[in-house]
Amino acid sequence: MGSNAPKNLALRLPAFGAPLEKIELPIPEATTGTVVTRVLAAPVVPYTHLAHDGKLPQLNLEPPLIPNSAGIGRVHAVGPDAVRLKPGDLVYVKAQVQARDDPNTKIVIGHIGGSGPRAKKLMQGEWKDGAFQQYQKVPLENCYLLNENRLCRELGYDAAVLQSLTMYAISAGAIIEAADLKPSETIVIGPSGGTFGGLAVEIALALGANVIALGRNDEKLAAMQKTINHPRLQYVVMSGDDEVDQRAIIDKTPDAAGAEVYNDWTPGELPSPLYLSAASRVLKCEGRIVLSGGTMGGLGGINYAEAVYKDLQILAKWVCHRKTLEQLINMITQGQLKIGAESGTITKSFTLDQADEAKEYARKYGGWRHYAVMSP
């Protein structure tokens, strides 16, 4: 590579537990069906250190690779079949990729390897490398054009704030898609203090629902209620006693009649669902249980006979479809869902050389509305 040639600096994870290596790569070429973006901001989630150490086997990652999922980019080049996107456009890049000839085969670029030989082939091919690089090649259909004038100039959001779309998309899949939440319904969400559970609370409120947030930290839940400051938001501090917790949740529902939905966000580092037993028992007949977390534990907390008697639906959701993501972007663009500093968001950006600091910051402080951001 000539000294004056454009550079694509990147961080490679050579093996689990190994330090990230700074390398120089050629800038990818945009071929048919692809877009090359200049990465502006990408999320560093709180469990990034665990993923890079190989302690989350459910991610099914296989180093070496350039880690971490996509976020906000500016279009550098487009393939010959692009009819709308052009160089210079601001885009959100959805990191979940489906095989074009088998939509059941799914991965997350640089982050989740999927399951089965087809997912392995997809992950080891075009879409292995994530956003810890300056220029990233992504599928054309994964790019969502953003209204830069409205979002950045009028609403004042920068790329570091907009990268939270990655997390909002996961929560939207659970609330808008799987739960099919309607105005005036009551939804119980827990744990709600983490990144995804907290955003699920926001989306549910924006859709007109009553929300009961669950957690173990009274101070944290009170802070969330104060920040959101919405009359339809209540919370319950969980005690670990299912009967006590069930009664406390029921008492928060309208007329103590129960809820329509329970959305579970137990994280991958925990061995089993935290609140499934108590929360599932507060559902009305034909209620919905939506599983959205990452635990590898089972569903033993659900009372089998009670679920049958009540005609409960047990659903699971991972990310969301294009229609839902477009709805989410419209909600943010139109101001129905406020995601910036004006509503409590904190961001801290890091360069490639500060990756270790970024992972540690995410581990210590990452959570609802508090983001570590890679800006390569």
N, C-alpha and C positions, 0 to 999 in steps of 0.2 A: 504494500500500500504506500503510495507516494506521500511525502510529508505534507503536501497541500491538499490531499484528498480529504473529503468529509469523513469524520470519525463517528463511530458508534461505540461509545464506551458502555460497558456492561459489568454486572457482577454475576459470577457463576458459582453455584453451589457444587463443588466437586464430589462431595460425599456427605452423608449425614454426620453432623457433629463437627465437620471441618469448617475452617474460616472461609468466608466468601472471598473469591479471587477477582480482582479487577482485571478485565481483559479488554482488548480492542477488537471489534468485529466490523465487517463491511456493513454498510447500510443496506438493508434488504431491498429487493426490487419488487415493485407491485406488479404481480401477474394477474391473469384473469381470475376474478372472484376474490381479490384481496385488496387491502388498503395498507399502506405504510404510514404510521403516525409518529410524530415527534411526541414522546411521552412527556406530559406536563405534571401529572400528579397521579399517584397510585397508592392504594391503601396498604398500610402495614398493620395487620390485625393483631390483637393482643396475644394470640397463640402462635405468632410467627416463629418465635424461638423454638417452640415444641415441634413445629412442622420441619424446621431446618435441622433439628436434632434427630428426626426420625421417630419421635415419640407419639405420633398420631398415625397409627397404621391404617386407619380408615381412609386417609387421604391417598394412599396407594401411589406415592411419589417414587420415582426412580432417578436419583442423580446419576451423572451430572446433568444440570440444567440451569437456566436462568430463572430464578424463582419469582413468585408472587404474581397475583392476577392483575388485570388491566384496570384502567380508570379513565382519566381525561387525557385526550391528546389533540394535537393539531395535525390535520391531514398533510402529510408530506408528499405522497404520491398515491394515485389510484390506478387500478387495473383498467384495461380497455373496455370492460363491460359496465363500468360505473356510469350512471346517467344523472345522478343528483349530486353526489359528493364531489368536491374539487379541492385542490391544494389550498391550504389556508383556513379551511372550515374547522370550527371547534366541534369535537365529537365526544360522546361518551362511548366507551368500548365495553360491551358486555363480555365478560370473561368466559362464560359458559359456552362451550362449543358442542354442537351436535354433528355427527357424521352426516354428510349430505345424502348419502345413500342408505342410511339407517338411523332415523331419529331417536331410536332407543339407545344408541351409543353416545354417551356424553362424557365430557371431561371439563375441567376448568384450566385454562391456559396457565402453566407454571405453578399450579396449585393443587389440583385434584386429578389423579390419574384414571378415575373411573374403575369399572370392573369388567373382567373378561378380556379375551384376546383381541377383540375389535377395538375396545377402548385403549388397550395397550398400544396397538398399531397407530391409532389416531394420536395418542400422546407422544409417541416416539417419532412422529413425522413432522408435519408442517407446524403444529401448534404446541410444541413442547415448551418453548421459551416464553417466560412471562415478562413483567414490566420493569424489572430491575435493569433496564437498558434505556438508552436515549431514543432509539428508533425501534419500533415494534411492528412486525407484520401480523395482521389480523384478518379474519374473514370479513368480506364486504358487508354481509348481512348482520354482523355484530356491531356495526357502527351506527350510532344514532346522532343525527344532526341536532345541535343545540342552538337555540336562539341567543347568540352571544350578546347582542345589544340589550335584550331584555334581562337576561340572567346576570351579566357582568356589569353592564353600565347602569341599568335602572335599579336592579335589586342589589347590586354591589357584591355579588358572589365571585370569588376567584376560583382557580382550578383546585386548590386545596379543599375548599368547601364542596365543590361540585363532585369531587371523587367519592363523596359519601353516597352518591347514586348507587355505587356497587353494593353497599349495605342496605340501602332503602329497597333495592330491587329484590333482595332476598326476603325482606319483611313483607313487601308487597305481594310476593307470590303466596305467602301464607294467608294474609288478610284479605286481599282483593280476590285472589284466584281460588285457593283451596277452601277457605271459610265462606267465600261469597257473602261477606258481611254486609248487612243492610242497615239503613238508618233506624235508630231506636232499639236495635238489638243490644244485648249485653254480652260482652266478651271478657273472659278472664285470661290474662296473659302472664306467664311466668316461666322461668325467672325473667324479670323485666329490667334488671339493672344493667345487663350487658348491652353490647352494641345492637344486636338484632332485636332482642325483646323490647328495648326502649323505643326503637324506631317503629316497631309494630304497634306500640301504644299510640304513637303520633298518628300513624296512618289510620288506625281505627277511629280515633277522634275526628280526623278530617272527613271520614266517611259518615259521621253522624251517629256513631255508636256510643253506648255507655261502656266504660272501661274500668276493670278492676285489676290493678297491677299487683303482682305477688313478688315477695322477696324476703330476705332474712334481716336486712339492715334497715332499721327504722329511719335513721338519718338520711340514708341514700334515697329511700322512697319519698320521704318528706321533701328532699331537695328536688326530686323530679316533679312532684306535684306543684311545688312553688315555681319552678322554671316554666312548666307548661301552663300552669294557671288556668285550668279549664274546669268548669262546673261538672262535666260528665266524667271526670277522672277521680277515682278513689283508689285506695291501696289497702292491702292486708299484710301485716308482718307475720310470716309463717313461723310456727312454733316447733314443727316436727311431729306434733300430735295430730293425726289425721282427723279425728272427731272434732277437736277444738278448731282446727283450721277450716274444716268443712263448714262448721257453723258460722265462723267469722266471715267467710266468703259469702255464704247465703244471706247473711244479714246486710251485706252491702248491695245486693241486687234489688231492683225495683220491687216493692211489695214483698220482699224476701221470697220471691217466687222462683229463683234460680236463673241461670244464664243459658244463652243459646250456643255459645262457643267457648271451648278452652283451647288456647294455643300454647303449646309447650316448646320451650327453647333451651332445654338442658344441654349444656356445652359438651363437646367431645371429650374433655379431660375428666369428666365425672362418670362413674361406673353405671349409674342408673338414673332414670328420671326422678327429679326432686319432688315435684308437687303433683304428679299425675294421679296418685291415689285419692288425695283429698279433692282436687279440682274437678276430676271427672265425675265425682258424685254430686256436684252441684248443678249439673246440666238438666235442662228440661227434656221432655220426650222429643225425639228427633233432633237432639242436640248434636253438635259436631266437635270432635276432638281432632285438632290439627297438629301433627308432629312436624317440627321444623328444626330441631336441634341436631346435635352430632353424637350423642352418647351411643355406645355400642351395647348398652344394657337392653333388657327385654321390657315387655309391657305388663309385667305382673301386677302393677298397681291398679289395673282396670278390673273392676268386678264384672266377670263374664256374664253372669245371670242378669245383673242389673242393666248392663249394656244391651242385652237382647230384649229385655222387658221394655226398656225405654226407646228402642229403635235408634240407638246411637249410631252415628257414622264415625268411623275412625279413618282419617285421611292423613296423608303425608305430602309434603311439598318441598321441592328444592328449586330455588330461584323462581323465575316466572317466564311466561311467554311474551312475545313481542308486543301484543296488544296491551297487556298489563303494564309493561315498561313504558310504552308510549303514554298511557293514562297517567302513570306516575310522573313522568317528565312534564306533562301538561299541568298537573296539579301544582308542581313546583314553579313552573313558568308563570302560571296565572296567580300565584301567591296564596293558594289554598293550603299549601304545606310549606312552612317557613323553615329553612335549613341552615341559615347563616348565624353569624355572631349576634344578630339582633334577637335571636331566639335561644341563645345560650351555647352555640357551638364553639368549641375550642379546637384549633388545629396547630400542629407544629410540623414544619417541613424539614426534611433532611436531604442531603446530597448523597451520591453514591459512596463517597468517602466516609460518610457518617452512618452507614448501614447498621453497624453494631449499636450505635447510640439510638437509632430509630427502633430497633427491635426491643431494646431495654425500656425505652420510653413507652412503647406500646404495651409491654408486659406490665409496667407499673401503673400507667395512667389510662390506658386504652379502655374504652367502654362506651356507654351511651353518650353521644355528642362530644366525645373527646377522641381525636384522631391523630395518630402518627401518619405522616404522609411522605412518600418517597417522591422527590422532584429531581429526576436525573438530568 
